[in-house]
Amino acid sequence: MASAYESIAQGLQEAIDLNQGRNVAAKTHRPELVDVAALRKKLGMTQMEFSAKLCISVATLRHWERGDRTPHGPALALLHVVAKEPQAVLRALA
């Protein structure tokens, strides 16, 4: 039981260190940010069209475009796919 606790404690400490900007030995993956406004404009869509097509709220899109918030998790992954294969995503979501 002690080794499970030690492993969890080590992982938690690494997460805290990483969150505070310290270097950690664990491998981390942080996808690049996406310029959402540029992506939307490249597709020739209004904010309403883009948010409706990707099933996100217009308010969320506006926050991303202003830089108040950044997309993360599945939303960021979807935006990366849209950036690389926009027509495939738009066909899939049609």
Distance bins in CASP14 RR format, pairs under 12 A and 6 or more apart:
PFRMAT RR
TARGET T0000
AUTHOR 0000-0000-0000
RMODE 2
METHOD distances of the structure
MODEL  1
1 7 0 0 0 0 0 1 0 0 0 0 0
1 8 0 0 0 0 0 1 0 0 0 0 0
2 8 0 0 0 0 0 1 0 0 0 0 0
2 9 0 0 0 0 0 1 0 0 0 0 0
3 9 0 0 0 0 0 1 0 0 0 0 0
3 10 0 0 0 0 0 1 0 0 0 0 0
4 10 0 0 0 0 0 1 0 0 0 0 0
4 11 0 0 0 0 0 1 0 0 0 0 0
5 11 0 0 0 0 0 1 0 0 0 0 0
5 12 0 0 0 0 0 1 0 0 0 0 0
6 12 0 0 0 0 0 1 0 0 0 0 0
6 13 0 0 0 0 0 1 0 0 0 0 0
7 13 0 0 0 0 0 1 0 0 0 0 0
7 14 0 0 0 0 0 1 0 0 0 0 0
7 26 0 0 0 0 0 1 0 0 0 0 0
8 14 0 0 0 0 0 1 0 0 0 0 0
8 15 0 0 0 0 0 1 0 0 0 0 0
9 15 0 0 0 0 0 1 0 0 0 0 0
9 16 0 0 0 0 0 1 0 0 0 0 0
10 16 0 0 0 0 0 1 0 0 0 0 0
10 17 0 0 0 0 0 1 0 0 0 0 0
10 24 0 0 0 0 0 1 0 0 0 0 0
10 25 0 0 0 0 1 0 0 0 0 0 0
10 26 0 0 0 0 1 0 0 0 0 0 0
11 17 0 0 0 0 1 0 0 0 0 0 0
11 18 0 0 0 0 1 0 0 0 0 0 0
11 19 0 0 0 0 0 1 0 0 0 0 0
11 24 0 0 0 0 1 0 0 0 0 0 0
11 25 0 0 0 0 0 1 0 0 0 0 0
11 26 1 0 0 1 0 0 0 0 0 0 0
11 28 0 0 0 0 0 1 0 0 0 0 0
12 18 0 0 0 0 0 1 0 0 0 0 0
12 19 0 0 0 0 0 1 0 0 0 0 0
12 24 0 0 0 0 0 1 0 0 0 0 0
12 26 0 0 0 0 0 1 0 0 0 0 0
13 19 0 0 0 0 0 1 0 0 0 0 0
13 20 0 0 0 0 0 1 0 0 0 0 0
13 22 0 0 0 0 0 1 0 0 0 0 0
13 24 0 0 0 0 1 0 0 0 0 0 0
13 25 0 0 0 0 0 1 0 0 0 0 0
13 26 0 0 0 0 0 1 0 0 0 0 0
14 20 0 0 0 0 0 1 0 0 0 0 0
14 21 0 0 0 0 0 1 0 0 0 0 0
14 22 0 0 0 0 1 0 0 0 0 0 0
14 23 0 0 0 0 0 1 0 0 0 0 0
14 24 1 0 1 0 0 0 0 0 0 0 0
14 25 1 0 0 1 0 0 0 0 0 0 0
14 26 1 0 1 0 0 0 0 0 0 0 0
14 27 0 0 0 0 0 1 0 0 0 0 0
14 28 0 0 0 0 1 0 0 0 0 0 0
15 21 0 0 0 0 0 1 0 0 0 0 0
15 22 0 0 0 0 0 1 0 0 0 0 0
15 24 0 0 0 0 1 0 0 0 0 0 0
15 26 0 0 0 0 1 0 0 0 0 0 0
15 28 0 0 0 0 1 0 0 0 0 0 0
16 22 0 0 0 0 1 0 0 0 0 0 0
16 24 0 0 0 0 1 0 0 0 0 0 0
16 26 0 0 0 0 0 1 0 0 0 0 0
17 23 1 0 0 1 0 0 0 0 0 0 0
17 24 1 0 1 0 0 0 0 0 0 0 0
17 25 0 0 0 0 1 0 0 0 0 0 0
17 26 0 0 0 0 1 0 0 0 0 0 0
17 28 0 0 0 0 0 1 0 0 0 0 0
18 24 1 0 1 0 0 0 0 0 0 0 0
18 25 0 0 0 0 0 1 0 0 0 0 0
18 26 1 0 0 1 0 0 0 0 0 0 0
18 27 0 0 0 0 0 1 0 0 0 0 0
18 28 1 0 0 1 0 0 0 0 0 0 0
18 29 0 0 0 0 0 1 0 0 0 0 0
18 30 0 0 0 0 1 0 0 0 0 0 0
19 28 0 0 0 0 0 1 0 0 0 0 0
19 30 0 0 0 0 0 1 0 0 0 0 0
21 28 0 0 0 0 0 1 0 0 0 0 0
21 30 0 0 0 0 0 1 0 0 0 0 0
22 28 0 0 0 0 0 1 0 0 0 0 0
29 73 0 0 0 0 0 1 0 0 0 0 0
29 76 0 0 0 0 0 1 0 0 0 0 0
29 77 0 0 0 0 0 1 0 0 0 0 0
30 70 0 0 0 0 0 1 0 0 0 0 0
30 72 0 0 0 0 1 0 0 0 0 0 0
30 73 0 0 0 0 0 1 0 0 0 0 0
30 76 0 0 0 0 1 0 0 0 0 0 0
31 70 0 0 0 0 0 1 0 0 0 0 0
31 71 0 0 0 0 1 0 0 0 0 0 0
31 72 0 0 0 0 1 0 0 0 0 0 0
31 73 0 0 0 0 1 0 0 0 0 0 0
31 74 0 0 0 0 0 1 0 0 0 0 0
31 75 0 0 0 0 0 1 0 0 0 0 0
31 76 1 0 1 0 0 0 0 0 0 0 0
31 77 1 0 0 1 0 0 0 0 0 0 0
31 78 0 0 0 0 0 1 0 0 0 0 0
31 79 0 0 0 0 1 0 0 0 0 0 0
31 80 1 0 0 1 0 0 0 0 0 0 0
31 81 0 0 0 0 0 1 0 0 0 0 0
31 83 0 0 0 0 0 1 0 0 0 0 0
32 70 0 0 0 0 0 1 0 0 0 0 0
32 71 0 0 0 0 0 1 0 0 0 0 0
32 76 0 0 0 0 1 0 0 0 0 0 0
32 77 0 0 0 0 0 1 0 0 0 0 0
32 79 0 0 0 0 0 1 0 0 0 0 0
32 80 1 0 0 1 0 0 0 0 0 0 0
32 83 0 0 0 0 1 0 0 0 0 0 0
32 84 0 0 0 0 0 1 0 0 0 0 0
33 39 0 0 0 0 0 1 0 0 0 0 0
33 64 0 0 0 0 1 0 0 0 0 0 0
33 67 0 0 0 0 1 0 0 0 0 0 0
33 69 0 0 0 0 0 1 0 0 0 0 0
33 70 1 0 1 0 0 0 0 0 0 0 0
33 71 1 0 0 1 0 0 0 0 0 0 0
33 72 0 0 0 0 1 0 0 0 0 0 0
33 73 0 0 0 0 0 1 0 0 0 0 0
33 75 0 0 0 0 0 1 0 0 0 0 0
33 76 1 0 0 1 0 0 0 0 0 0 0
33 79 0 0 0 0 1 0 0 0 0 0 0
33 80 0 0 0 0 1 0 0 0 0 0 0
33 83 0 0 0 0 0 1 0 0 0 0 0
34 40 0 0 0 0 0 1 0 0 0 0 0
34 42 0 0 0 0 0 1 0 0 0 0 0
34 54 0 0 0 0 0 1 0 0 0 0 0
34 61 0 0 0 0 0 1 0 0 0 0 0
34 64 0 0 0 0 1 0 0 0 0 0 0
34 65 0 0 0 0 0 1 0 0 0 0 0
34 67 0 0 0 0 0 1 0 0 0 0 0
34 70 0 0 0 0 1 0 0 0 0 0 0
34 71 1 0 0 1 0 0 0 0 0 0 0
34 72 0 0 0 0 0 1 0 0 0 0 0
34 73 0 0 0 0 0 1 0 0 0 0 0
34 75 0 0 0 0 1 0 0 0 0 0 0
34 76 1 0 0 1 0 0 0 0 0 0 0
34 77 0 0 0 0 1 0 0 0 0 0 0
34 78 0 0 0 0 1 0 0 0 0 0 0
34 79 1 0 1 0 0 0 0 0 0 0 0
34 80 1 0 0 1 0 0 0 0 0 0 0
34 81 0 0 0 0 0 1 0 0 0 0 0
34 82 0 0 0 0 1 0 0 0 0 0 0
34 83 1 0 1 0 0 0 0 0 0 0 0
34 84 0 0 0 0 0 1 0 0 0 0 0
35 41 0 0 0 0 1 0 0 0 0 0 0
35 42 0 0 0 0 1 0 0 0 0 0 0
35 64 0 0 0 0 1 0 0 0 0 0 0
35 65 0 0 0 0 1 0 0 0 0 0 0
35 67 0 0 0 0 0 1 0 0 0 0 0
35 70 0 0 0 0 0 1 0 0 0 0 0
35 71 0 0 0 0 0 1 0 0 0 0 0
35 79 0 0 0 0 1 0 0 0 0 0 0
35 80 0 0 0 0 0 1 0 0 0 0 0
35 82 0 0 0 0 0 1 0 0 0 0 0
35 83 0 0 0 0 1 0 0 0 0 0 0
36 42 0 0 0 0 0 1 0 0 0 0 0
36 43 0 0 0 0 0 1 0 0 0 0 0
36 45 0 0 0 0 0 1 0 0 0 0 0
36 47 0 0 0 0 1 0 0 0 0 0 0
36 50 0 0 0 0 1 0 0 0 0 0 0
36 51 0 0 0 0 0 1 0 0 0 0 0
36 54 0 0 0 0 1 0 0 0 0 0 0
36 56 0 0 0 0 1 0 0 0 0 0 0
36 60 0 0 0 0 1 0 0 0 0 0 0
36 61 1 0 0 1 0 0 0 0 0 0 0
36 62 0 0 0 0 1 0 0 0 0 0 0
36 63 0 0 0 0 1 0 0 0 0 0 0
36 64 1 0 1 0 0 0 0 0 0 0 0
36 65 1 0 1 0 0 0 0 0 0 0 0
36 66 0 0 0 0 1 0 0 0 0 0 0
36 67 0 0 0 0 1 0 0 0 0 0 0
36 68 0 0 0 0 0 1 0 0 0 0 0
36 69 0 0 0 0 0 1 0 0 0 0 0
36 70 0 0 0 0 1 0 0 0 0 0 0
36 71 1 0 0 1 0 0 0 0 0 0 0
36 75 0 0 0 0 1 0 0 0 0 0 0
36 76 0 0 0 0 1 0 0 0 0 0 0
36 78 0 0 0 0 0 1 0 0 0 0 0
36 79 1 0 0 1 0 0 0 0 0 0 0
36 80 0 0 0 0 0 1 0 0 0 0 0
36 82 0 0 0 0 1 0 0 0 0 0 0
36 83 0 0 0 0 1 0 0 0 0 0 0
37 43 0 0 0 0 0 1 0 0 0 0 0
37 44 0 0 0 0 0 1 0 0 0 0 0
37 45 0 0 0 0 0 1 0 0 0 0 0
37 46 0 0 0 0 0 1 0 0 0 0 0
37 47 0 0 0 0 1 0 0 0 0 0 0
37 50 0 0 0 0 1 0 0 0 0 0 0
37 61 0 0 0 0 1 0 0 0 0 0 0
37 62 0 0 0 0 1 0 0 0 0 0 0
37 63 0 0 0 0 0 1 0 0 0 0 0
37 64 1 0 0 1 0 0 0 0 0 0 0
37 65 1 0 1 0 0 0 0 0 0 0 0
37 66 0 0 0 0 1 0 0 0 0 0 0
37 67 0 0 0 0 1 0 0 0 0 0 0
37 79 0 0 0 0 0 1 0 0 0 0 0
38 44 0 0 0 0 0 1 0 0 0 0 0
38 45 0 0 0 0 0 1 0 0 0 0 0
38 50 0 0 0 0 0 1 0 0 0 0 0
38 64 0 0 0 0 0 1 0 0 0 0 0
38 65 0 0 0 0 1 0 0 0 0 0 0
38 79 0 0 0 0 0 1 0 0 0 0 0
38 82 0 0 0 0 0 1 0 0 0 0 0
38 83 0 0 0 0 1 0 0 0 0 0 0
39 45 0 0 0 0 1 0 0 0 0 0 0
39 47 0 0 0 0 0 1 0 0 0 0 0
39 50 0 0 0 0 1 0 0 0 0 0 0
39 53 0 0 0 0 0 1 0 0 0 0 0
39 54 0 0 0 0 0 1 0 0 0 0 0
39 61 0 0 0 0 0 1 0 0 0 0 0
39 64 0 0 0 0 1 0 0 0 0 0 0
39 65 0 0 0 0 1 0 0 0 0 0 0
39 71 0 0 0 0 0 1 0 0 0 0 0
39 76 0 0 0 0 0 1 0 0 0 0 0
39 78 0 0 0 0 0 1 0 0 0 0 0
39 79 1 0 0 1 0 0 0 0 0 0 0
39 80 0 0 0 0 1 0 0 0 0 0 0
39 81 0 0 0 0 0 1 0 0 0 0 0
39 82 1 0 0 1 0 0 0 0 0 0 0
39 83 1 0 1 0 0 0 0 0 0 0 0
39 84 0 0 0 0 0 1 0 0 0 0 0
39 86 0 0 0 0 1 0 0 0 0 0 0
39 89 0 0 0 0 0 1 0 0 0 0 0
40 46 0 0 0 0 1 0 0 0 0 0 0
40 47 1 0 0 1 0 0 0 0 0 0 0
40 48 0 0 0 0 0 1 0 0 0 0 0
40 49 0 0 0 0 1 0 0 0 0 0 0
40 50 1 0 1 0 0 0 0 0 0 0 0
40 51 0 0 0 0 1 0 0 0 0 0 0
40 52 0 0 0 0 0 1 0 0 0 0 0
40 53 0 0 0 0 1 0 0 0 0 0 0
40 54 0 0 0 0 1 0 0 0 0 0 0
40 56 0 0 0 0 0 1 0 0 0 0 0
40 58 0 0 0 0 0 1 0 0 0 0 0
40 61 1 0 0 1 0 0 0 0 0 0 0
40 62 0 0 0 0 0 1 0 0 0 0 0
40 64 0 0 0 0 1 0 0 0 0 0 0
40 65 1 0 0 1 0 0 0 0 0 0 0
40 79 0 0 0 0 1 0 0 0 0 0 0
40 82 0 0 0 0 1 0 0 0 0 0 0
40 83 0 0 0 0 0 1 0 0 0 0 0
40 86 0 0 0 0 0 1 0 0 0 0 0
41 47 0 0 0 0 0 1 0 0 0 0 0
41 49 0 0 0 0 0 1 0 0 0 0 0
41 50 0 0 0 0 1 0 0 0 0 0 0
41 65 0 0 0 0 1 0 0 0 0 0 0
42 50 0 0 0 0 0 1 0 0 0 0 0
42 79 0 0 0 0 0 1 0 0 0 0 0
42 82 0 0 0 0 1 0 0 0 0 0 0
42 83 0 0 0 0 1 0 0 0 0 0 0
42 84 0 0 0 0 0 1 0 0 0 0 0
42 86 1 0 0 1 0 0 0 0 0 0 0
43 49 0 0 0 0 1 0 0 0 0 0 0
43 50 1 0 0 1 0 0 0 0 0 0 0
43 53 0 0 0 0 1 0 0 0 0 0 0
43 54 0 0 0 0 0 1 0 0 0 0 0
43 79 0 0 0 0 0 1 0 0 0 0 0
43 82 1 0 0 1 0 0 0 0 0 0 0
43 83 0 0 0 0 1 0 0 0 0 0 0
43 85 0 0 0 0 0 1 0 0 0 0 0
43 86 1 0 1 0 0 0 0 0 0 0 0
43 87 0 0 0 0 1 0 0 0 0 0 0
43 89 0 0 0 0 1 0 0 0 0 0 0
43 90 1 0 0 1 0 0 0 0 0 0 0
44 50 0 0 0 0 1 0 0 0 0 0 0
44 53 0 0 0 0 0 1 0 0 0 0 0
44 86 0 0 0 0 0 1 0 0 0 0 0
44 90 0 0 0 0 0 1 0 0 0 0 0
45 51 0 0 0 0 1 0 0 0 0 0 0
45 52 0 0 0 0 1 0 0 0 0 0 0
45 53 1 0 0 1 0 0 0 0 0 0 0
45 54 0 0 0 0 1 0 0 0 0 0 0
45 58 0 0 0 0 0 1 0 0 0 0 0
45 61 0 0 0 0 0 1 0 0 0 0 0
45 82 0 0 0 0 0 1 0 0 0 0 0
45 86 0 0 0 0 0 1 0 0 0 0 0
45 90 0 0 0 0 1 0 0 0 0 0 0
46 52 0 0 0 0 1 0 0 0 0 0 0
46 53 0 0 0 0 0 1 0 0 0 0 0
46 58 0 0 0 0 1 0 0 0 0 0 0
46 61 0 0 0 0 0 1 0 0 0 0 0
46 62 0 0 0 0 0 1 0 0 0 0 0
46 65 0 0 0 0 0 1 0 0 0 0 0
47 53 0 0 0 0 0 1 0 0 0 0 0
47 54 0 0 0 0 0 1 0 0 0 0 0
47 56 0 0 0 0 0 1 0 0 0 0 0
47 57 0 0 0 0 0 1 0 0 0 0 0
47 58 1 0 1 0 0 0 0 0 0 0 0
47 59 0 0 0 0 1 0 0 0 0 0 0
47 60 0 0 0 0 0 1 0 0 0 0 0
47 61 1 0 1 0 0 0 0 0 0 0 0
47 62 1 0 0 1 0 0 0 0 0 0 0
47 63 0 0 0 0 0 1 0 0 0 0 0
47 64 0 0 0 0 0 1 0 0 0 0 0
47 65 1 0 0 1 0 0 0 0 0 0 0
47 66 0 0 0 0 0 1 0 0 0 0 0
48 54 0 0 0 0 0 1 0 0 0 0 0
48 56 0 0 0 0 0 1 0 0 0 0 0
48 57 0 0 0 0 0 1 0 0 0 0 0
48 58 1 0 0 1 0 0 0 0 0 0 0
48 59 0 0 0 0 0 1 0 0 0 0 0
48 61 0 0 0 0 1 0 0 0 0 0 0
48 62 0 0 0 0 0 1 0 0 0 0 0
49 56 0 0 0 0 0 1 0 0 0 0 0
49 58 0 0 0 0 0 1 0 0 0 0 0
49 61 0 0 0 0 0 1 0 0 0 0 0
49 90 0 0 0 0 0 1 0 0 0 0 0
49 93 0 0 0 0 0 1 0 0 0 0 0
50 56 0 0 0 0 1 0 0 0 0 0 0
50 57 0 0 0 0 0 1 0 0 0 0 0
50 58 0 0 0 0 1 0 0 0 0 0 0
50 60 0 0 0 0 0 1 0 0 0 0 0
50 61 1 0 0 1 0 0 0 0 0 0 0
50 62 0 0 0 0 0 1 0 0 0 0 0
50 64 0 0 0 0 0 1 0 0 0 0 0
50 65 0 0 0 0 1 0 0 0 0 0 0
50 78 0 0 0 0 0 1 0 0 0 0 0
50 79 0 0 0 0 0 1 0 0 0 0 0
50 82 0 0 0 0 1 0 0 0 0 0 0
50 86 0 0 0 0 0 1 0 0 0 0 0
50 89 0 0 0 0 0 1 0 0 0 0 0
50 90 0 0 0 0 0 1 0 0 0 0 0
50 93 0 0 0 0 0 1 0 0 0 0 0
51 57 1 0 0 1 0 0 0 0 0 0 0
51 58 1 0 1 0 0 0 0 0 0 0 0
51 59 0 0 0 0 1 0 0 0 0 0 0
51 60 1 0 0 1 0 0 0 0 0 0 0
51 61 1 0 1 0 0 0 0 0 0 0 0
51 62 0 0 0 0 1 0 0 0 0 0 0
51 63 0 0 0 0 0 1 0 0 0 0 0
51 64 0 0 0 0 1 0 0 0 0 0 0
51 65 0 0 0 0 0 1 0 0 0 0 0
51 75 0 0 0 0 0 1 0 0 0 0 0
52 58 0 0 0 0 1 0 0 0 0 0 0
52 61 0 0 0 0 1 0 0 0 0 0 0
52 90 0 0 0 0 0 1 0 0 0 0 0
52 93 0 0 0 0 1 0 0 0 0 0 0
52 94 0 0 0 0 0 1 0 0 0 0 0
53 61 0 0 0 0 0 1 0 0 0 0 0
53 78 0 0 0 0 0 1 0 0 0 0 0
53 82 0 0 0 0 1 0 0 0 0 0 0
53 86 0 0 0 0 0 1 0 0 0 0 0
53 89 0 0 0 0 1 0 0 0 0 0 0
53 90 1 0 0 1 0 0 0 0 0 0 0
53 91 0 0 0 0 0 1 0 0 0 0 0
53 92 0 0 0 0 0 1 0 0 0 0 0
53 93 1 0 1 0 0 0 0 0 0 0 0
53 94 0 0 0 0 1 0 0 0 0 0 0
54 60 0 0 0 0 1 0 0 0 0 0 0
54 61 0 0 0 0 1 0 0 0 0 0 0
54 64 0 0 0 0 0 1 0 0 0 0 0
54 71 0 0 0 0 0 1 0 0 0 0 0
54 74 0 0 0 0 0 1 0 0 0 0 0
54 75 0 0 0 0 1 0 0 0 0 0 0
54 76 0 0 0 0 0 1 0 0 0 0 0
54 77 0 0 0 0 0 1 0 0 0 0 0
54 78 1 0 0 1 0 0 0 0 0 0 0
54 79 0 0 0 0 1 0 0 0 0 0 0
54 81 0 0 0 0 0 1 0 0 0 0 0
54 82 1 0 0 1 0 0 0 0 0 0 0
54 86 0 0 0 0 0 1 0 0 0 0 0
54 89 0 0 0 0 1 0 0 0 0 0 0
54 90 0 0 0 0 1 0 0 0 0 0 0
54 92 0 0 0 0 0 1 0 0 0 0 0
54 93 1 0 0 1 0 0 0 0 0 0 0
55 61 0 0 0 0 0 1 0 0 0 0 0
55 74 0 0 0 0 0 1 0 0 0 0 0
55 75 0 0 0 0 1 0 0 0 0 0 0
55 78 0 0 0 0 1 0 0 0 0 0 0
55 89 0 0 0 0 0 1 0 0 0 0 0
55 92 0 0 0 0 0 1 0 0 0 0 0
55 93 1 0 0 1 0 0 0 0 0 0 0
56 62 0 0 0 0 0 1 0 0 0 0 0
56 63 0 0 0 0 0 1 0 0 0 0 0
56 64 0 0 0 0 1 0 0 0 0 0 0
56 65 0 0 0 0 0 1 0 0 0 0 0
56 69 0 0 0 0 0 1 0 0 0 0 0
56 71 0 0 0 0 1 0 0 0 0 0 0
56 74 0 0 0 0 0 1 0 0 0 0 0
56 75 1 0 0 1 0 0 0 0 0 0 0
56 76 0 0 0 0 0 1 0 0 0 0 0
56 78 0 0 0 0 1 0 0 0 0 0 0
56 79 0 0 0 0 1 0 0 0 0 0 0
56 82 0 0 0 0 0 1 0 0 0 0 0
56 93 0 0 0 0 0 1 0 0 0 0 0
57 63 0 0 0 0 1 0 0 0 0 0 0
57 64 0 0 0 0 0 1 0 0 0 0 0
57 69 0 0 0 0 0 1 0 0 0 0 0
57 75 0 0 0 0 0 1 0 0 0 0 0
58 64 0 0 0 0 0 1 0 0 0 0 0
58 65 0 0 0 0 0 1 0 0 0 0 0
59 65 0 0 0 0 0 1 0 0 0 0 0
59 66 0 0 0 0 0 1 0 0 0 0 0
59 68 0 0 0 0 0 1 0 0 0 0 0
59 69 0 0 0 0 1 0 0 0 0 0 0
60 66 0 0 0 0 0 1 0 0 0 0 0
60 67 0 0 0 0 0 1 0 0 0 0 0
60 68 0 0 0 0 1 0 0 0 0 0 0
60 69 1 0 0 1 0 0 0 0 0 0 0
60 70 0 0 0 0 0 1 0 0 0 0 0
60 71 0 0 0 0 1 0 0 0 0 0 0
60 72 0 0 0 0 0 1 0 0 0 0 0
60 75 0 0 0 0 1 0 0 0 0 0 0
60 79 0 0 0 0 0 1 0 0 0 0 0
61 67 0 0 0 0 0 1 0 0 0 0 0
61 68 0 0 0 0 0 1 0 0 0 0 0
61 69 0 0 0 0 0 1 0 0 0 0 0
61 71 0 0 0 0 1 0 0 0 0 0 0
61 75 0 0 0 0 0 1 0 0 0 0 0
61 79 0 0 0 0 0 1 0 0 0 0 0
62 68 0 0 0 0 1 0 0 0 0 0 0
62 69 0 0 0 0 1 0 0 0 0 0 0
63 69 1 0 1 0 0 0 0 0 0 0 0
63 70 0 0 0 0 1 0 0 0 0 0 0
63 71 0 0 0 0 1 0 0 0 0 0 0
63 75 0 0 0 0 0 1 0 0 0 0 0
64 70 1 0 0 1 0 0 0 0 0 0 0
64 71 1 0 1 0 0 0 0 0 0 0 0
64 72 0 0 0 0 0 1 0 0 0 0 0
64 75 0 0 0 0 1 0 0 0 0 0 0
64 76 0 0 0 0 1 0 0 0 0 0 0
64 79 0 0 0 0 1 0 0 0 0 0 0
65 71 0 0 0 0 0 1 0 0 0 0 0
65 79 0 0 0 0 0 1 0 0 0 0 0
69 75 0 0 0 0 0 1 0 0 0 0 0
69 76 0 0 0 0 0 1 0 0 0 0 0
70 76 1 0 0 1 0 0 0 0 0 0 0
70 79 0 0 0 0 0 1 0 0 0 0 0
71 77 0 0 0 0 1 0 0 0 0 0 0
71 78 0 0 0 0 1 0 0 0 0 0 0
71 79 1 0 1 0 0 0 0 0 0 0 0
71 80 0 0 0 0 1 0 0 0 0 0 0
71 82 0 0 0 0 0 1 0 0 0 0 0
71 83 0 0 0 0 0 1 0 0 0 0 0
72 78 0 0 0 0 0 1 0 0 0 0 0
72 79 0 0 0 0 0 1 0 0 0 0 0
72 80 0 0 0 0 0 1 0 0 0 0 0
73 79 0 0 0 0 1 0 0 0 0 0 0
73 80 0 0 0 0 0 1 0 0 0 0 0
74 80 0 0 0 0 0 1 0 0 0 0 0
74 81 0 0 0 0 0 1 0 0 0 0 0
75 81 0 0 0 0 0 1 0 0 0 0 0
75 82 0 0 0 0 0 1 0 0 0 0 0
76 82 0 0 0 0 0 1 0 0 0 0 0
76 83 0 0 0 0 0 1 0 0 0 0 0
77 83 0 0 0 0 0 1 0 0 0 0 0
77 84 0 0 0 0 0 1 0 0 0 0 0
77 89 0 0 0 0 0 1 0 0 0 0 0
78 84 0 0 0 0 0 1 0 0 0 0 0
78 85 0 0 0 0 0 1 0 0 0 0 0
78 86 0 0 0 0 0 1 0 0 0 0 0
78 88 0 0 0 0 0 1 0 0 0 0 0
78 89 1 0 0 1 0 0 0 0 0 0 0
78 90 0 0 0 0 0 1 0 0 0 0 0
78 92 0 0 0 0 0 1 0 0 0 0 0
78 93 0 0 0 0 1 0 0 0 0 0 0
79 85 0 0 0 0 0 1 0 0 0 0 0
79 86 0 0 0 0 0 1 0 0 0 0 0
79 89 0 0 0 0 1 0 0 0 0 0 0
80 86 0 0 0 0 0 1 0 0 0 0 0
80 89 0 0 0 0 0 1 0 0 0 0 0
81 87 0 0 0 0 0 1 0 0 0 0 0
81 88 1 0 0 1 0 0 0 0 0 0 0
81 89 1 0 1 0 0 0 0 0 0 0 0
81 90 0 0 0 0 0 1 0 0 0 0 0
81 92 0 0 0 0 1 0 0 0 0 0 0
81 93 0 0 0 0 0 1 0 0 0 0 0
82 88 0 0 0 0 1 0 0 0 0 0 0
82 89 1 0 1 0 0 0 0 0 0 0 0
82 90 0 0 0 0 1 0 0 0 0 0 0
82 91 0 0 0 0 0 1 0 0 0 0 0
82 92 0 0 0 0 0 1 0 0 0 0 0
82 93 0 0 0 0 1 0 0 0 0 0 0
83 89 0 0 0 0 1 0 0 0 0 0 0
85 91 0 0 0 0 1 0 0 0 0 0 0
85 92 0 0 0 0 1 0 0 0 0 0 0
85 93 0 0 0 0 0 1 0 0 0 0 0
86 92 0 0 0 0 0 1 0 0 0 0 0
86 93 0 0 0 0 0 1 0 0 0 0 0
87 93 0 0 0 0 0 1 0 0 0 0 0
87 94 0 0 0 0 0 1 0 0 0 0 0
88 94 0 0 0 0 0 1 0 0 0 0 0
END
